[in-house]
Amino acid sequence: MNFTMKFLEKYKKKKEKKKFLEKYNKFAVQEKIEIDWNKINVNRISLINSAVRKVLKHKDSCKYLEIGCFNNFTFNSISLRTEDKIGVDPNLGGNIKTNSDDFFKNNQNKFDIIFIDGQHEYSQCQRDVLNSIKFLYPNGFIFLHDLIPLNWKMEHVPRLQDDWNGDVWKVGYELSKSSN
């Protein structure tokens, strides 16, 4: 590779890095999350079912909404009657076959617990959170899945591999900095 080609490659990389930093620098933090996940015996199903028990201590029923059900693993593991659960997924799981935007446009129900595990992209997850807040009972719970990608491939949009969190971590970060 000649000098001109090397210079152009380096220039292109610097330009891409600058664009990248301009786009994502607002999300930069000094804090580092250090968690040994092997020592923690908690998962999404146990957290959601714990919230179900808490709701049922104060009410006769608990209304549950799951956005993005995939194979119904989580949906079927929530300890509620089928009539108290709504699962929204346009492809595989759930009991309502549509996307979350269309669901919320037509929804008239309120929920005690909402689990968001839909399209793993920042803008969609942000809309799902904002829409969920509108349909959440007071003292309700919203759970977000896939907030901690373990490497850059897991958070890259578009998807590069099977194990994928997408960039929904940005919603979690925004919420952590929110005053509401």
Residue frames relative to the residue before (quaternion, step in Angstrom):
aa qw qx qy qz dx dy dz
M 1.0000 0.0000 0.0000 0.0000 0.00 0.00 0.00
N 0.3609 -0.7558 0.5037 0.2118 3.59 -0.74 1.02
F 0.7349 -0.4439 0.2941 0.4200 3.55 -1.33 0.28
T 0.6513 0.5271 -0.3175 0.4441 3.60 0.92 -0.90
M 0.6630 0.5019 -0.3004 0.4672 3.57 0.93 -0.90
K 0.6439 0.5151 -0.3204 0.4663 3.59 0.98 -0.86
F 0.6479 0.5197 -0.3155 0.4589 3.57 0.96 -0.88
L 0.6714 0.4996 -0.2993 0.4583 3.58 0.90 -0.94
E 0.6216 0.5322 -0.3328 0.4687 3.60 1.03 -0.77
K 0.6731 0.4944 -0.2879 0.4686 3.57 0.90 -1.00
Y 0.6442 0.5217 -0.3131 0.4634 3.58 0.98 -0.88
K 0.6472 0.5214 -0.3125 0.4601 3.57 0.93 -0.92
K 0.6626 0.5012 -0.3046 0.4659 3.59 0.93 -0.89
K 0.6457 0.5096 -0.3232 0.4679 3.60 0.97 -0.81
K 0.6466 0.5143 -0.3160 0.4663 3.57 0.99 -0.85
E 0.6563 0.4964 -0.3066 0.4785 3.60 0.97 -0.86
K 0.6365 0.5201 -0.3298 0.4643 3.58 1.00 -0.80
K 0.6441 0.5205 -0.3226 0.4584 3.59 0.95 -0.86
K 0.6485 0.5056 -0.3147 0.4742 3.61 0.95 -0.87
F 0.6385 0.5331 -0.3150 0.4570 3.55 0.99 -0.90
L 0.6914 0.4785 -0.2839 0.4608 3.58 0.84 -0.98
E 0.6244 0.5333 -0.3419 0.4570 3.59 1.00 -0.73
K 0.6924 0.4865 -0.2716 0.4583 3.55 1.00 -0.87
Y 0.8364 0.2673 -0.0933 0.4693 3.59 0.81 -1.00
N 0.4529 0.7153 -0.4539 0.2779 3.62 1.16 -0.16
K 0.5846 0.5867 -0.3792 0.4127 3.59 1.11 -0.54
F 0.6788 0.4748 -0.2872 0.4809 3.59 1.22 -0.40
A 0.4735 0.6940 -0.4333 0.3262 3.59 1.27 -0.16
V 0.0112 0.7792 -0.6260 0.0272 3.54 -1.01 0.86
Q 0.4882 -0.6560 0.4912 0.3002 3.54 -1.22 0.44
E 0.5772 0.6042 -0.3803 0.3963 3.56 1.18 -0.54
K 0.1573 -0.7636 0.6191 0.0943 3.53 -1.12 0.70
I 0.3233 -0.7388 0.5584 0.1947 3.56 -0.84 0.96
E 0.0193 0.7903 -0.6109 0.0431 3.54 -0.63 1.14
I 0.1594 0.7794 -0.5775 0.1833 3.53 -0.23 1.32
D 0.2729 -0.7244 0.6065 0.1815 3.55 -0.94 0.87
W 0.2642 -0.8205 0.4899 0.1303 3.56 0.02 1.34
N 0.5900 0.5846 -0.3666 0.4192 3.60 1.18 -0.41
K 0.6802 0.4785 -0.2846 0.4768 3.59 1.22 -0.44
I 0.6564 0.4907 -0.3066 0.4840 3.58 1.25 -0.17
N 0.1391 -0.8072 0.5712 0.0533 3.55 -0.67 1.10
V 0.4653 0.6248 -0.4771 0.4069 3.55 0.73 1.13
N 0.0129 -0.7904 0.6125 0.0061 3.54 -1.00 0.78
R 0.7368 -0.4354 0.2751 0.4381 3.56 -1.27 0.20
I 0.6507 0.5261 -0.3294 0.4375 3.59 0.94 -0.80
S 0.6752 0.4753 -0.3092 0.4718 3.61 0.90 -0.84
L 0.6348 0.5212 -0.3374 0.4599 3.61 1.03 -0.69
I 0.6755 0.4845 -0.2993 0.4683 3.58 0.88 -0.92
N 0.6744 0.4854 -0.3038 0.4662 3.60 0.88 -0.86
S 0.5929 0.5406 -0.3612 0.4752 3.58 1.15 -0.52
A 0.6469 0.4956 -0.3112 0.4890 3.59 1.03 -0.78
V 0.5981 0.5515 -0.3578 0.4584 3.62 1.05 -0.72
R 0.6641 0.5012 -0.3071 0.4620 3.59 0.86 -0.93
K 0.6456 0.5223 -0.3199 0.4561 3.57 0.99 -0.83
V 0.6483 0.5054 -0.3160 0.4738 3.61 0.94 -0.86
L 0.7038 0.4864 -0.2732 0.4399 3.59 0.86 -0.97
K 0.5363 0.5940 -0.4124 0.4354 3.61 1.24 -0.15
H 0.7794 0.3421 -0.1489 0.5033 3.56 1.16 -0.65
K 0.7728 0.2371 -0.1247 0.5753 3.60 1.26 -0.32
D 0.5669 -0.6111 0.4374 0.3375 3.56 -1.25 0.39
S 0.7981 0.1102 -0.0639 0.5888 3.58 1.14 -0.50
C 0.2396 -0.7417 0.6120 0.1339 3.52 -1.32 0.38
K 0.1982 -0.7845 0.5803 0.0926 3.58 -0.73 1.06
Y 0.1176 -0.8196 0.5603 -0.0209 3.54 -0.71 1.22
L 0.0682 -0.7697 0.6343 0.0256 3.55 -1.04 0.89
E 0.0642 -0.7763 0.6264 0.0285 3.54 -0.97 0.92
I 0.1851 -0.7657 0.6104 0.0827 3.55 -0.80 1.08
G 0.8070 0.1339 -0.1431 0.5571 3.58 -0.53 1.17
C 0.0341 0.8580 -0.5073 0.0737 3.57 0.12 1.29
F 0.1940 -0.8206 0.5059 0.1816 3.58 1.26 -0.44
N 0.8300 -0.1570 0.1259 0.5201 3.64 -0.34 -1.17
N 0.5439 -0.6613 0.3580 0.3723 3.60 1.31 0.36
F 0.3051 0.7754 -0.5095 0.2145 3.61 1.18 0.26
T 0.7215 0.3968 -0.2456 0.5115 3.59 0.75 -1.00
F 0.6351 0.5652 -0.3259 0.4135 3.57 0.86 -0.99
N 0.7222 0.4341 -0.2436 0.4802 3.60 0.86 -0.95
S 0.6669 0.5156 -0.2978 0.4480 3.60 1.21 -0.40
I 0.5479 0.5930 -0.4094 0.4248 3.59 1.25 -0.06
S 0.3912 -0.7805 0.4535 0.1791 3.53 -0.65 1.22
L 0.4417 0.6376 -0.5008 0.3842 3.54 0.50 1.29
R 0.5936 -0.5406 0.4480 0.3933 3.52 -1.28 0.38
T 0.6325 -0.5602 0.3835 0.3729 3.56 -1.12 0.67
E 0.6725 0.5107 -0.3074 0.4387 3.61 0.96 -0.80
D 0.6708 0.4690 -0.3032 0.4880 3.61 1.25 -0.21
K 0.6872 0.4481 -0.2682 0.5051 3.59 1.30 0.05
I 0.0671 -0.7505 0.6559 0.0451 3.53 -1.09 0.83
G 0.0736 -0.7811 0.6199 0.0146 3.53 -0.90 1.02
V 0.1446 -0.8025 0.5776 0.0387 3.56 -0.71 1.11
D 0.2528 0.7358 -0.5945 0.2030 3.55 -0.70 1.12
P 0.3830 -0.7537 0.4813 0.2317 3.61 -0.70 0.99
N 0.7568 0.4222 -0.2044 0.4552 3.61 1.15 -0.47
L 0.8773 0.0933 -0.0069 0.4707 3.56 0.18 -1.26
G 0.8549 0.2141 -0.0823 0.4653 3.57 0.29 -1.25
G 0.6134 0.5893 -0.4091 0.3303 3.48 -1.35 -0.40
N 0.4047 -0.6963 0.5257 0.2738 3.54 -1.32 -0.09
I 0.6874 0.3271 -0.2887 0.5806 3.58 1.30 0.29
K 0.2214 -0.8090 0.5390 0.0774 3.56 -0.56 1.23
T 0.4888 0.5940 -0.5062 0.3899 3.54 0.03 1.36
N 0.5430 -0.5788 0.4593 0.3990 3.56 -1.23 0.03
S 0.6681 -0.5427 0.3287 0.3886 3.56 -1.19 0.45
D 0.6040 0.5584 -0.3712 0.4309 3.63 1.01 -0.68
D 0.6891 0.4623 -0.2814 0.4819 3.59 0.87 -0.92
F 0.6043 0.5545 -0.3588 0.4456 3.58 1.03 -0.74
F 0.7111 0.4613 -0.2755 0.4534 3.59 0.75 -1.01
K 0.5877 0.5731 -0.3741 0.4316 3.61 1.08 -0.58
N 0.7809 0.3467 -0.1558 0.4957 3.57 1.02 -0.84
N 0.5135 0.6881 -0.3991 0.3217 3.58 1.24 -0.29
Q 0.1355 -0.7776 0.6103 0.0674 3.56 -1.11 0.81
N 0.6015 0.6047 -0.3329 0.4022 3.59 1.30 -0.17
K 0.2822 -0.6977 0.6244 0.2092 3.52 -1.34 0.43
F 0.2237 -0.7908 0.5633 0.0854 3.55 -1.20 0.58
D 0.4326 -0.6756 0.5380 0.2588 3.52 -1.24 0.60
I 0.7891 0.1059 -0.0142 0.6049 3.55 1.10 -0.80
I 0.0208 -0.7748 0.6317 -0.0101 3.54 -0.97 0.94
F 0.1242 -0.7764 0.6170 0.0334 3.54 -0.87 1.07
I 0.1405 -0.8082 0.5705 0.0388 3.58 -0.61 1.18
D 0.1882 0.7534 -0.5996 0.1933 3.54 -0.59 1.26
G 0.3011 0.7986 -0.4681 0.2289 3.55 1.07 0.79
Q 0.8160 -0.1098 0.1269 0.5532 3.53 -1.00 -0.88
H 0.3435 -0.8028 0.4606 0.1593 3.57 -0.57 1.14
E 0.4783 0.6311 -0.4730 0.3863 3.55 0.80 1.01
Y 0.6676 -0.5693 0.3279 0.3503 3.51 -1.04 0.96
S 0.7219 0.4614 -0.2841 0.4305 3.60 0.59 -1.10
Q 0.6650 0.4889 -0.3086 0.4728 3.60 0.99 -0.78
C 0.6548 0.5028 -0.3167 0.4670 3.58 0.92 -0.85
Q 0.6236 0.5339 -0.3377 0.4605 3.58 1.02 -0.77
R 0.6518 0.4944 -0.3113 0.4836 3.61 0.95 -0.87
D 0.6445 0.5268 -0.3272 0.4473 3.59 0.95 -0.84
V 0.6494 0.4999 -0.3217 0.4742 3.60 0.96 -0.79
L 0.6775 0.4922 -0.2994 0.4574 3.60 0.83 -0.96
N 0.6579 0.4846 -0.3073 0.4877 3.59 0.98 -0.78
S 0.6377 0.5447 -0.3295 0.4336 3.59 0.95 -0.83
I 0.6228 0.5543 -0.3435 0.4322 3.57 0.96 -0.84
K 0.6367 0.5468 -0.3236 0.4369 3.60 1.04 -0.75
F 0.7771 0.3371 -0.1543 0.5087 3.58 1.10 -0.71
L 0.5006 0.6479 -0.4164 0.3953 3.57 1.25 0.42
Y 0.4503 -0.6585 0.5330 0.2821 3.55 -0.95 0.93
P 0.6064 -0.5165 0.4325 0.4225 3.60 -1.18 0.42
N 0.8221 0.1709 -0.1888 0.5092 3.56 -1.05 0.87
G 0.3944 0.7213 -0.4754 0.3134 3.58 1.21 0.47
F 0.4044 -0.7015 0.5438 0.2206 3.52 -1.38 0.17
I 0.0753 -0.7377 0.6669 0.0735 3.55 -1.16 0.72
F 0.1091 -0.7771 0.6187 0.0367 3.55 -0.88 1.03
L 0.1588 -0.7660 0.6173 0.0834 3.55 -1.04 0.86
H 0.2355 -0.7707 0.5783 0.1270 3.54 -0.98 0.86
D 0.8207 0.2986 -0.2044 0.4422 3.56 -1.31 0.38
L 0.3133 0.7811 -0.4861 0.2353 3.59 0.98 0.81
I 0.7742 0.3288 -0.1784 0.5105 3.62 1.10 -0.42
P 0.1347 -0.7873 0.5982 0.0643 3.58 -0.09 1.26
L 0.4055 -0.7433 0.4842 0.2205 3.58 -0.95 0.84
N 0.7916 0.0308 -0.0350 0.6093 3.58 1.25 -0.27
W 0.7087 -0.4864 0.3001 0.4137 3.56 -1.25 0.28
K 0.6201 0.5488 -0.3566 0.4326 3.61 1.05 -0.60
M 0.6484 0.5264 -0.3182 0.4487 3.58 1.09 -0.69
E 0.7451 0.3797 -0.2293 0.4980 3.61 1.12 -0.50
H 0.4851 0.6952 -0.4237 0.3192 3.58 1.23 -0.24
V 0.1037 -0.7495 0.6519 0.0495 3.54 -1.04 0.92
P 0.4777 -0.2332 -0.8342 0.1465 1.56 -1.48 2.04
R 0.7265 -0.4583 0.3246 0.3960 3.51 -1.38 0.37
L 0.1880 -0.7970 0.5690 0.0761 3.55 -1.01 0.93
Q 0.8064 0.1191 -0.0236 0.5787 3.59 1.17 -0.51
D 0.6955 -0.4795 0.3322 0.4195 3.58 -1.31 0.22
D 0.7033 0.3839 -0.2540 0.5418 3.62 0.85 -0.93
W 0.1840 0.8116 -0.5181 0.1974 3.56 -0.33 1.26
N 0.1931 -0.7690 0.6029 0.0889 3.53 -0.92 1.00
G 0.3036 -0.7276 0.5415 0.2919 3.55 1.08 -0.68
D 0.6152 -0.5725 0.3972 0.3687 3.56 -1.23 -0.30
V 0.2343 0.7931 -0.5249 0.2012 3.59 1.05 0.76
W 0.4665 0.6750 -0.4458 0.3578 3.60 1.23 -0.26
K 0.5868 0.5934 -0.3659 0.4119 3.59 1.13 -0.61
V 0.6188 0.5253 -0.3406 0.4745 3.58 1.09 -0.68
G 0.6410 0.5184 -0.3170 0.4689 3.57 0.96 -0.83
Y 0.6444 0.5118 -0.3152 0.4727 3.56 0.98 -0.82
E 0.6500 0.5129 -0.3186 0.4615 3.59 0.91 -0.90
L 0.6556 0.5104 -0.3093 0.4626 3.57 0.94 -0.87
S 0.6566 0.5187 -0.3194 0.4448 3.58 0.98 -0.79
K 0.7098 0.4191 -0.2447 0.5106 3.60 1.18 -0.53
S 0.5199 0.6544 -0.4070 0.3686 3.59 1.27 -0.10
S 0.3939 -0.7181 0.5197 0.2430 3.56 -1.09 0.67
N 0.6007 0.5753 -0.3557 0.4262 3.62 1.24 -0.19
